[in-house]
Amino acid sequence: MTEPIIATQDIQLSLDGNAGPVDILRGISLEVKRGETLGLVGPSGSGKSSLLMVLGGLEQASGGRVSVLGRDLSAMNEDQLAQFRRDHMGVVFQSFHLIPTMTALENVAIPLELAGVTDAFERARAELEAVGLGARADHYPAQMSGGEQQRVALARASAPRPELLLADEPTGNLDGTTGEAIMELLMGLRDRHGATLVMVTHSPELAARCDRVVRLRDGRIDAEPQA
């Protein structure tokens, strides 16, 4: 039996609030198979984005165990986590997180350069072409629409050919038509590179495209209806 690409056991996450500790995740046990597309859904405040951040090593769990590609994330320090993400993960945020002083091409090339890829700019240009932005490679984020910025973010996440792609509300800041286009691109990148995709979404249409949907409520898994 193939080892899951993600395995969590009784994940807990508590964060300090004004009135004391707040329990965000309350015992999440979950497995994600290699090549699977998993949708995380649920009401606002249910813990979806926090769970995604824990899976990406961007937030340290307060308890439990997170294993990604057979590695225990809780055993890594910040530098090790950053290198692990660089080598194995792509992350797409709702708010794009592009570097405003860099062109689209430079934004996409950065993770490749950090990984020591010798043809970083050639590969970055190919990824921009793949998301329909070849002609915008020399433009800065402020010169682009929200949909174009999200396309750059998708190209940046997929350029290193990650085994695991994490997306937090990738269509949340976009209008319906643009969101549909981003959804098609996201699924296309997944298929082209064979990545496992875990995605937080409020969009029923996007959730319906996933192999499996996990619903969270109050920091716990509420149900896992089959897509």
Buried (B, 14 or more C-beta within 10 A) or exposed (E): EEEBBBBBBEBBBBEEEEEEEEBBBBBBEBBBBBBBBBBBBBEEEBBBBBBBBBBBBBBBBBBBBBBBBEBEBBEBEEEEBBEBBBBBBBBBBBEBEBEEEBBBBBBBBBBBEBEEBEEBBEBBBBBBEBBEBBEBBEBBBEEBEBBBBBBBBBBBBBBBBBBBBBBBBBBBBBEEEBBBBBBEBBBBBBEEBEBBBBBBBBBEEBBEBBBBBBBBBBBBBBEEEEE
